[in-house]
Amino acid sequence: MDTLKQAEPFDPNWQRYCPQKSFPPYRHIPGVTPHPIRDPLGHSYGMEEAHDTEPLSPELWRQNEDYLYGVDLYNFAYWWEAHEAWEGLWHQAEDTYRLFLQGLIQVSASLIKYHMRMLRPLRTLSTAGRDKLRQVVAECEDTGGNYMGLNLPDFLNTADAFFAPFFAGTVTETTYRKNSVKPLILLTH
């Protein structure tokens, strides 16, 4: 598949948090690649996903394979797949945990739009996602904004710097190709 179809990770040597789960054979780009679940040619068509029957609390994030695998998918440019991994958790989550997951999902979705050169949804989704993560920071003052292993203030500073050029008056192909700042998720142990 050509570069239009397949996103490239910002850092292909980034660490993995759930290495026991392999990556899908391709990164889904809506309208370009077969839909992973609905299309018979999709990489996850007909597969039942195994999830914990009892959702794990945010404090047990180190044991939460769905969360960690979502982080790996996100970091390796499987943004649609990361969104799907986190959405399963989001459906069961409440309060701050739900807000956190929704913020990550929206930032991940905005990166799909970044890859597809869709400026308006990139702006809308990146803003909505980052705003939700800022709310989580406000709710987690006692931990310095660290939530589920992610230093949110640091991540938001990086994400803000990454997305800022896309809010300029003029956005060109050069804007998309300049990504000196990489909005990767680094979990602390």
Contacts in CASP RR format, 6 or more apart in sequence:
PFRMAT RR
TARGET T0000
AUTHOR 0000-0000-0000
METHOD contacts of the structure
MODEL  1
MDTLKQAEPFDPNWQRYCPQKSFPPYRHIPGVTPHPIRDPLGHSYGMEEA
HDTEPLSPELWRQNEDYLYGVDLYNFAYWWEAHEAWEGLWHQAEDTYRLF
LQGLIQVSASLIKYHMRMLRPLRTLSTAGRDKLRQVVAECEDTGGNYMGL
NLPDFLNTADAFFAPFFAGTVTETTYRKNSVKPLILLTH
1 26 0 8 1.000
1 33 0 8 1.000
4 29 0 8 1.000
4 32 0 8 1.000
5 26 0 8 1.000
5 29 0 8 1.000
5 32 0 8 1.000
5 33 0 8 1.000
6 26 0 8 1.000
6 27 0 8 1.000
6 29 0 8 1.000
7 27 0 8 1.000
7 29 0 8 1.000
7 77 0 8 1.000
7 79 0 8 1.000
7 111 0 8 1.000
7 112 0 8 1.000
7 115 0 8 1.000
8 77 0 8 1.000
9 75 0 8 1.000
9 76 0 8 1.000
9 77 0 8 1.000
10 75 0 8 1.000
10 77 0 8 1.000
10 179 0 8 1.000
10 182 0 8 1.000
10 183 0 8 1.000
10 184 0 8 1.000
11 75 0 8 1.000
11 182 0 8 1.000
11 184 0 8 1.000
12 76 0 8 1.000
14 75 0 8 1.000
14 76 0 8 1.000
14 184 0 8 1.000
16 72 0 8 1.000
17 68 0 8 1.000
17 69 0 8 1.000
17 71 0 8 1.000
17 72 0 8 1.000
17 187 0 8 1.000
18 65 0 8 1.000
18 68 0 8 1.000
18 69 0 8 1.000
18 70 0 8 1.000
18 71 0 8 1.000
18 72 0 8 1.000
19 72 0 8 1.000
20 65 0 8 1.000
21 65 0 8 1.000
21 69 0 8 1.000
21 72 0 8 1.000
23 72 0 8 1.000
23 73 0 8 1.000
23 76 0 8 1.000
23 78 0 8 1.000
24 36 0 8 1.000
24 43 0 8 1.000
24 44 0 8 1.000
24 78 0 8 1.000
24 81 0 8 1.000
25 43 0 8 1.000
26 33 0 8 1.000
26 43 0 8 1.000
27 33 0 8 1.000
27 77 0 8 1.000
27 78 0 8 1.000
27 79 0 8 1.000
27 80 0 8 1.000
27 81 0 8 1.000
28 34 0 8 1.000
28 35 0 8 1.000
28 36 0 8 1.000
28 43 0 8 1.000
28 78 0 8 1.000
28 80 0 8 1.000
28 81 0 8 1.000
29 80 0 8 1.000
29 112 0 8 1.000
29 115 0 8 1.000
29 116 0 8 1.000
30 80 0 8 1.000
30 112 0 8 1.000
30 116 0 8 1.000
32 116 0 8 1.000
33 42 0 8 1.000
34 40 0 8 1.000
34 41 0 8 1.000
34 42 0 8 1.000
34 43 0 8 1.000
35 42 0 8 1.000
36 42 0 8 1.000
36 43 0 8 1.000
36 44 0 8 1.000
36 45 0 8 1.000
36 80 0 8 1.000
36 81 0 8 1.000
36 84 0 8 1.000
37 44 0 8 1.000
37 45 0 8 1.000
37 46 0 8 1.000
37 84 0 8 1.000
38 45 0 8 1.000
39 45 0 8 1.000
51 66 0 8 1.000
51 88 0 8 1.000
52 64 0 8 1.000
52 65 0 8 1.000
52 66 0 8 1.000
55 89 0 8 1.000
55 92 0 8 1.000
55 93 0 8 1.000
56 63 0 8 1.000
56 64 0 8 1.000
56 67 0 8 1.000
57 97 0 8 1.000
58 96 0 8 1.000
58 97 0 8 1.000
58 100 0 8 1.000
58 147 0 8 1.000
58 148 0 8 1.000
61 67 0 8 1.000
61 68 0 8 1.000
61 148 0 8 1.000
61 149 0 8 1.000
62 68 0 8 1.000
62 189 0 8 1.000
64 89 0 8 1.000
66 85 0 8 1.000
66 86 0 8 1.000
66 88 0 8 1.000
66 89 0 8 1.000
67 85 0 8 1.000
67 86 0 8 1.000
67 89 0 8 1.000
67 148 0 8 1.000
68 187 0 8 1.000
69 85 0 8 1.000
70 81 0 8 1.000
70 82 0 8 1.000
70 85 0 8 1.000
70 86 0 8 1.000
71 82 0 8 1.000
71 185 0 8 1.000
71 187 0 8 1.000
73 79 0 8 1.000
73 81 0 8 1.000
73 82 0 8 1.000
73 85 0 8 1.000
74 82 0 8 1.000
74 104 0 8 1.000
74 108 0 8 1.000
74 111 0 8 1.000
74 185 0 8 1.000
75 184 0 8 1.000
75 185 0 8 1.000
77 111 0 8 1.000
77 115 0 8 1.000
79 108 0 8 1.000
79 109 0 8 1.000
79 111 0 8 1.000
79 112 0 8 1.000
79 115 0 8 1.000
80 108 0 8 1.000
80 109 0 8 1.000
80 112 0 8 1.000
82 104 0 8 1.000
82 105 0 8 1.000
82 108 0 8 1.000
83 105 0 8 1.000
83 108 0 8 1.000
83 109 0 8 1.000
83 112 0 8 1.000
86 101 0 8 1.000
86 104 0 8 1.000
86 105 0 8 1.000
86 108 0 8 1.000
87 101 0 8 1.000
87 105 0 8 1.000
89 101 0 8 1.000
90 98 0 8 1.000
90 101 0 8 1.000
90 102 0 8 1.000
90 105 0 8 1.000
93 100 0 8 1.000
93 101 0 8 1.000
96 136 0 8 1.000
96 139 0 8 1.000
96 140 0 8 1.000
96 147 0 8 1.000
97 148 0 8 1.000
99 132 0 8 1.000
99 135 0 8 1.000
99 136 0 8 1.000
99 139 0 8 1.000
100 132 0 8 1.000
100 133 0 8 1.000
100 136 0 8 1.000
100 147 0 8 1.000
100 148 0 8 1.000
102 129 0 8 1.000
102 132 0 8 1.000
103 128 0 8 1.000
103 129 0 8 1.000
103 130 0 8 1.000
103 132 0 8 1.000
103 133 0 8 1.000
103 136 0 8 1.000
104 129 0 8 1.000
104 133 0 8 1.000
104 185 0 8 1.000
105 129 0 8 1.000
106 125 0 8 1.000
106 126 0 8 1.000
106 128 0 8 1.000
106 129 0 8 1.000
106 132 0 8 1.000
107 125 0 8 1.000
107 126 0 8 1.000
107 129 0 8 1.000
107 130 0 8 1.000
107 133 0 8 1.000
107 159 0 8 1.000
107 183 0 8 1.000
109 121 0 8 1.000
109 125 0 8 1.000
110 121 0 8 1.000
110 122 0 8 1.000
110 124 0 8 1.000
110 125 0 8 1.000
110 126 0 8 1.000
110 129 0 8 1.000
110 163 0 8 1.000
111 183 0 8 1.000
113 119 0 8 1.000
113 121 0 8 1.000
113 122 0 8 1.000
113 125 0 8 1.000
114 122 0 8 1.000
114 166 0 8 1.000
114 176 0 8 1.000
117 173 0 8 1.000
117 176 0 8 1.000
119 166 0 8 1.000
119 171 0 8 1.000
122 163 0 8 1.000
122 166 0 8 1.000
123 163 0 8 1.000
123 166 0 8 1.000
123 167 0 8 1.000
126 159 0 8 1.000
126 163 0 8 1.000
126 166 0 8 1.000
130 156 0 8 1.000
130 159 0 8 1.000
130 160 0 8 1.000
130 163 0 8 1.000
133 152 0 8 1.000
133 155 0 8 1.000
133 156 0 8 1.000
133 159 0 8 1.000
134 152 0 8 1.000
134 156 0 8 1.000
136 145 0 8 1.000
136 147 0 8 1.000
136 152 0 8 1.000
137 144 0 8 1.000
137 145 0 8 1.000
137 147 0 8 1.000
137 152 0 8 1.000
137 153 0 8 1.000
137 156 0 8 1.000
140 146 0 8 1.000
140 147 0 8 1.000
140 152 0 8 1.000
144 151 0 8 1.000
144 153 0 8 1.000
145 151 0 8 1.000
145 152 0 8 1.000
145 153 0 8 1.000
146 152 0 8 1.000
146 188 0 8 1.000
148 187 0 8 1.000
149 187 0 8 1.000
149 188 0 8 1.000
149 189 0 8 1.000
150 185 0 8 1.000
150 186 0 8 1.000
150 187 0 8 1.000
150 188 0 8 1.000
151 186 0 8 1.000
151 188 0 8 1.000
154 186 0 8 1.000
155 183 0 8 1.000
155 185 0 8 1.000
155 186 0 8 1.000
158 181 0 8 1.000
158 182 0 8 1.000
158 183 0 8 1.000
158 184 0 8 1.000
159 183 0 8 1.000
161 181 0 8 1.000
162 179 0 8 1.000
162 181 0 8 1.000
162 182 0 8 1.000
162 183 0 8 1.000
163 183 0 8 1.000
165 171 0 8 1.000
165 175 0 8 1.000
165 178 0 8 1.000
166 175 0 8 1.000
168 175 0 8 1.000
END
